[in-house]
Amino acid sequence: MSPHTSQHPERTGTPGPDTRSGLGRRAFVGVLGAAALGAPASAAHASPEPVRAGRGGTDLRPVFLGTYGNGIITCTYDTTTGALTRQSAFTAVTDPSFLAVAPGGKVLYALDNAGRQGAVRAFAIGAGGALTPLGPAQSTGGANVTHLSAHPAGRHLLSANYGGGSVAAHTLTGDGGVGARTGFVQHTGSGPDPSRQEGPHAHQILTDPKGSYVFAVDLGTDKVYTYRLDAVSGALRPVSEARSVPGAGPRHMVFHPTAPYAYVANELNSTISVYAYNTATGVLTRGQSRPTVPAGAGRAVRNYPAEVTVSADGRFVYLSNRGHESVARFSVTGGGAELRLLDTVPSGGSWPRHLSLSPSGALLFTANQYGNTVAAFTVDRDSGALTPSGRPFATSSLGCVLPI
């Protein structure tokens, strides 16, 4: 079913009372699979093939686009300008709105929402980014899977079911394919927003930078759950829970690459929160929260933060604003404990559901779900400032942009 016609609030692509479509909300994603995971996922993946030369000797690398209705699109991007060129597409997968790459960069993981329960799939990445399925899709055990990430140890795939309010773990086979489901946890509870928090809605699952603990960000219960992944059985063992501001609707989280802090994008109250992280126990403790748009901007249109990522040096945090249609840039201060909004820049299209940094950190890409575009920005090494680079790339309705 098309994400624009589904009656499920997490399948429509529209958070809450968006008057442009009149539909309910489709929370998804956004680090990339692993990366949104722990360290900025986009900065941790190796290329699956040698870098190729483009026109004028420029370097080209693969980038994968997760779409609604048009499968997985493979492109190349110019490592200097960010310009995209379409290469191919794998269409035999339903709404692969979030993608992740295995450690080593040779296997791509995708969501598949073809049935009543969500599923996850694996693809070998070949020459030019061509995708070859590795085994069948495997059920995640819950409705509307919205996020997945590869555990850094390379032996398990993690997934979050937004509709079902649950999280799962699957074993990975020797070639990187998805095997049996080994872990499953059903969240319970609700939040103060009756239209969006009537029950649990797990929106993201990720690991810390060292792979010690697994974290599930649940928009419906206003909590971030800590789990320990049993390396032998693949079970997810509950450790602790951290509460957000009531009604904040935590959506996605990213860890600082070196300091013991994490940053959570809150979809329902348009804020970003800092959490102190006890690396020994896995416990998160909420600290300051800051608006994600400039003062007064939130009065013009309701804003729904989506994806959050951090520069490899930990000096800047970037967040996509849907409604304000922008990318916010924050400076990281206080050793990681504080954020300060520096500015916002137009996202290059409507409803920036996802953003990601290139492995070099020199480029940032936005996946604009309603605008059907990918926009590229160059990143100033010193200031972290974003500058639009060329015209946005026209494509399908997007949930994810994954440069490798």
C-alpha positions in Angstrom: 0.0 0.0 0.0 1.2 3.4 -0.8 2.6 5.4 2.2 0.4 8.3 1.1 -2.8 6.3 1.2 -2.3 4.0 4.2 -4.5 4.5 7.2 -1.8 3.6 9.7 -0.4 6.8 11.3 3.2 5.6 10.9 2.8 4.7 7.3 1.5 7.9 5.9 4.6 10.0 6.1 2.7 12.8 7.8 3.2 13.5 11.5 0.0 14.5 13.2 -2.2 17.3 11.8 -0.2 18.1 8.7 -2.8 20.1 6.7 -0.9 19.6 3.4 -2.1 16.0 3.1 -4.7 15.6 5.7 -3.2 12.2 6.6 -1.9 10.9 9.9 1.8 10.7 10.6 4.5 8.3 9.4 7.4 8.4 11.6 10.3 6.6 10.4 13.6 7.1 10.5 16.6 8.1 9.9 22.1 7.1 11.1 22.2 5.3 9.4 21.6 2.0 10.3 24.2 1.4 12.5 25.1 4.8 12.5 22.6 6.7 13.4 24.2 4.4 15.6 26.7 5.1 17.9 29.2 7.2 16.0 27.7 8.9 13.0 27.0 5.9 10.9 27.8 7.7 7.7 31.3 8.3 8.9 32.1 4.7 9.8 31.5 2.7 6.6 34.1 1.4 4.3 33.5 1.5 0.5 32.4 -1.8 -1.0 34.6 -1.1 -4.1 37.5 1.1 -5.2 36.7 4.7 -5.6 36.0 5.5 -9.3 37.0 8.5 -11.3 34.3 10.8 -12.7 34.5 13.7 -15.1 37.5 15.9 -14.6 39.2 13.3 -12.3 36.6 13.7 -9.5 36.0 10.8 -7.2 32.7 9.0 -7.2 31.3 6.8 -4.5 28.0 4.8 -4.0 25.0 6.3 -2.3 21.8 4.4 -1.7 18.3 5.9 -1.5 15.5 4.2 0.5 12.2 5.2 -1.0 8.4 4.8 -0.5 7.1 2.9 -3.5 10.2 2.7 -5.7 12.5 0.3 -3.9 16.2 1.0 -3.3 17.8 3.4 -5.8 21.6 3.2 -6.3 23.4 6.4 -7.3 27.0 7.7 -7.3 27.9 11.0 -5.7 30.8 13.3 -6.5 32.9 13.5 -3.3 33.7 17.1 -3.9 30.3 18.6 -4.9 27.9 15.9 -3.7 26.2 15.7 -7.2 24.2 12.5 -7.6 23.9 10.3 -10.7 21.4 7.5 -10.8 22.8 4.1 -11.6 20.2 1.4 -10.9 17.3 0.4 -8.7 16.1 -2.7 -6.9 12.3 -2.5 -6.8 11.3 -5.9 -5.4 11.1 -4.6 -1.8 8.3 -2.6 -0.2 8.9 0.8 1.2 12.6 0.3 2.2 12.5 3.7 4.0 15.6 3.0 6.1 18.9 1.4 5.1 22.0 0.4 6.9 25.4 -1.0 5.9 27.2 -3.9 7.6 30.6 -3.4 9.2 33.0 -3.6 6.2 30.5 -2.0 3.8 29.8 -5.0 1.6 26.2 -5.8 2.7 23.2 -3.5 2.6 20.3 -4.0 5.0 16.8 -2.7 4.3 13.3 -2.7 5.7 10.5 -4.5 3.9 6.9 -3.7 4.9 5.1 -5.9 2.4 3.1 -7.9 5.0 1.1 -7.5 8.2 4.4 -7.8 10.1 7.5 -5.9 9.1 10.6 -7.7 7.7 14.3 -7.0 7.1 16.4 -8.0 4.2 20.1 -8.2 3.2 21.8 -7.4 -0.2 25.3 -8.0 -1.3 26.8 -4.8 -2.8 28.5 -5.4 -6.1 30.2 -3.4 -8.7 28.6 0.0 -9.2 26.4 -0.5 -6.2 24.4 -3.3 -7.8 22.4 -5.2 -5.3 22.0 -9.0 -5.0 19.6 -10.5 -2.4 21.1 -12.6 0.3 18.4 -15.0 1.3 14.7 -14.3 2.0 13.2 -11.5 4.1 12.9 -12.3 7.8 10.0 -11.1 10.0 10.7 -8.6 12.7 7.6 -9.8 14.7 5.9 -6.5 14.7 3.9 -4.1 12.5 5.5 -1.4 10.5 9.3 -1.8 11.0 10.8 1.7 10.7 14.5 1.4 11.7 17.3 -1.1 11.6 21.0 -1.1 12.4 23.9 -3.6 12.2 25.5 -4.4 15.5 29.2 -3.4 15.3 30.3 -7.0 16.1 28.8 -8.0 12.8 26.8 -10.9 14.1 23.3 -9.4 14.6 20.9 -7.1 13.0 18.6 -4.9 15.2 15.2 -3.5 14.2 12.4 -1.3 15.6 8.7 -1.8 14.9 6.9 1.5 15.1 3.4 0.2 14.6 4.0 -2.8 17.0 5.9 -0.9 19.6 8.6 -3.6 19.8 12.2 -4.3 19.0 13.9 -7.3 17.6 17.3 -8.9 16.9 18.3 -11.3 14.1 21.4 -13.4 13.7 23.5 -12.7 10.6 24.9 -15.5 8.5 28.5 -15.8 7.3 27.8 -14.0 4.1 26.0 -11.2 5.9 22.5 -12.5 5.2 19.7 -12.2 7.8 19.0 -15.4 9.8 16.6 -16.3 12.5 15.1 -13.8 14.9 16.9 -14.3 18.3 15.5 -11.5 20.3 12.2 -9.7 20.7 10.9 -7.2 23.3 7.4 -5.7 23.4 7.3 -2.2 24.9 4.3 -1.1 27.0 2.9 2.2 28.1 1.8 5.5 26.5 2.3 9.3 26.7 0.2 12.4 27.1 -0.5 13.0 23.4 -3.6 10.9 22.6 -3.1 11.0 18.9 0.5 10.0 18.8 1.2 8.4 22.1 -1.7 6.1 22.6 0.7 3.2 22.9 4.4 2.3 22.4 6.0 3.3 19.1 9.6 2.2 18.8 11.2 4.5 16.3 14.9 3.7 16.4 17.4 1.0 17.6 21.1 1.6 17.9 24.3 0.8 19.8 26.7 3.0 21.7 30.1 3.7 20.0 31.7 0.7 21.6 28.9 -1.7 21.0 28.4 -2.4 24.7 24.7 -1.6 24.9 21.7 -1.4 22.6 19.2 1.5 22.8 15.6 1.7 21.7 14.0 5.2 21.3 10.3 5.0 21.7 8.2 8.0 20.7 4.9 6.6 22.2 6.2 6.0 25.7 8.5 9.0 26.0 11.4 6.7 26.9 14.8 5.5 25.7 15.3 1.9 26.7 18.8 0.3 27.4 19.3 -3.3 26.5 22.3 -5.7 26.6 22.6 -7.9 23.6 23.5 -11.5 24.6 26.4 -12.3 22.2 25.7 -16.0 22.3 21.9 -16.3 22.2 21.1 -13.0 20.5 18.5 -12.1 23.2 17.9 -8.5 24.2 18.1 -8.2 28.0 16.5 -5.0 29.6 18.9 -2.9 31.6 17.3 0.5 32.3 14.9 3.2 31.0 15.3 7.0 30.6 12.3 9.2 30.5 12.0 12.3 28.2 10.1 15.4 29.0 6.4 14.2 29.0 5.0 14.5 25.5 8.3 15.2 23.9 8.1 12.2 21.6 11.8 11.0 21.4 12.4 9.9 17.8 16.1 9.4 17.0 19.3 9.5 19.0 23.0 9.8 18.2 26.0 9.3 20.5 28.9 11.7 20.7 31.9 9.9 19.1 34.2 10.3 22.2 32.4 12.0 25.1 29.8 10.2 27.3 26.8 11.9 26.0 23.9 11.3 23.5 21.6 13.7 21.7 17.9 12.9 21.2 15.7 14.6 18.6 12.2 15.0 20.1 9.5 15.0 17.3 6.5 16.2 19.2 7.8 19.3 21.1 10.5 20.4 18.5 13.5 20.1 20.9 16.8 18.2 21.1 17.8 16.8 24.5 21.3 16.0 25.9 21.6 12.7 27.9 24.6 11.9 30.0 25.7 8.3 29.4 27.2 6.0 32.0 29.4 3.8 29.8 29.8 1.2 32.5 26.1 0.7 33.3 24.4 1.8 30.1 22.2 4.2 32.1 21.2 7.5 30.4 20.4 10.6 32.4 18.5 13.5 30.8 20.0 16.9 30.9 19.3 20.1 29.0 16.7 20.4 26.1 16.9 23.1 23.4 14.5 24.2 20.7 15.5 23.1 17.2 14.4 26.2 15.4 15.2 29.9 16.0 13.1 31.8 18.6 9.7 32.7 17.2 10.0 30.4 14.1 7.8 27.7 15.8 4.8 30.0 15.8 4.5 30.1 12.0 4.2 26.3 11.4 4.4 23.3 13.7 7.7 21.6 13.4 8.7 17.9 13.7 12.4 17.1 14.2 13.4 13.9 12.4 17.0 12.8 12.1 20.1 13.8 14.1 23.8 13.2 13.5 27.1 14.5 14.8 30.4 15.4 13.1 33.2 12.9 13.5 35.2 15.3 15.7 32.1 15.8 18.0 32.1 19.6 17.6 28.8 19.9 15.7 25.3 18.3 15.8 23.0 18.5 12.8 19.2 17.9 12.9 16.5 17.9 10.2 13.4 20.0 10.8 10.1 19.0 9.1 7.7 21.8 8.9 10.4 24.5 9.3 12.0 22.6 6.3 15.5 23.2 7.5 18.7 21.7 8.8 19.8 23.0 12.2 23.4 23.3 13.2 24.4 23.1 16.9 27.7 23.7 18.5 28.7 21.1 21.1 30.2 22.7 24.3 30.8 21.8 27.9 32.7 18.6 26.9 29.6 17.3 25.2 27.1 18.3 27.9 25.6 21.3 26.1 24.3 22.3 22.7 23.8 25.8 21.3 21.8 26.5 18.1 24.0 28.3 15.7 21.7 28.6 12.6 19.4 26.8 10.2 19.6 26.5 6.5 16.8 25.5 4.0 16.8 21.7 3.6 16.5 21.8 -0.2 13.0 20.3 -0.3 9.9 19.6 1.7 9.9 17.4 4.8 13.6 16.4 5.4 13.0 13.0 6.9 16.6 12.0 7.0 20.1 13.5 6.7 23.5 12.0 6.8 27.2 13.0 6.5 29.5 11.5 3.9 32.3 9.2 5.3 34.8 12.1 4.8 32.5 14.5 6.7 32.9 17.0 3.8 29.3 16.7 2.6 25.9 16.5 4.2 22.8 15.1 2.4 19.1 15.5 3.1 16.4 13.1 2.0 13.3 15.3 1.4 10.3 13.0 1.6 7.6 15.2 0.2 9.9 17.3 -2.0 11.2 14.1 -3.7 14.7 15.4 -3.7 18.1 14.8 -2.2 20.0 18.0 -1.4 23.8 18.2 -1.0 25.7 20.6 1.3 29.4 21.2 1.7 30.5 21.3 5.3 33.1 23.9 6.5 35.7 22.0 8.4 36.3 24.8 11.0 32.8 26.2 11.5 30.7 23.3 10.6 28.6 25.7 8.4 26.5 24.2 5.6 26.5 25.6 2.1 24.1 24.3 -0.6 26.0 22.6 -3.4 24.2 22.6 -6.8 20.6 21.9 -7.5 18.8 19.2 -5.4 18.6 15.8 -7.1 15.0 15.0 -8.2 14.0 11.4 -7.3 11.2 9.5 -5.5 9.6 10.0 -2.1 12.4 9.3 0.3 13.0 8.0 3.8 16.7 7.7 3.7 19.9 8.7 2.0 23.0 6.6 2.7 26.4 7.6 1.3 29.2 5.1 1.7 
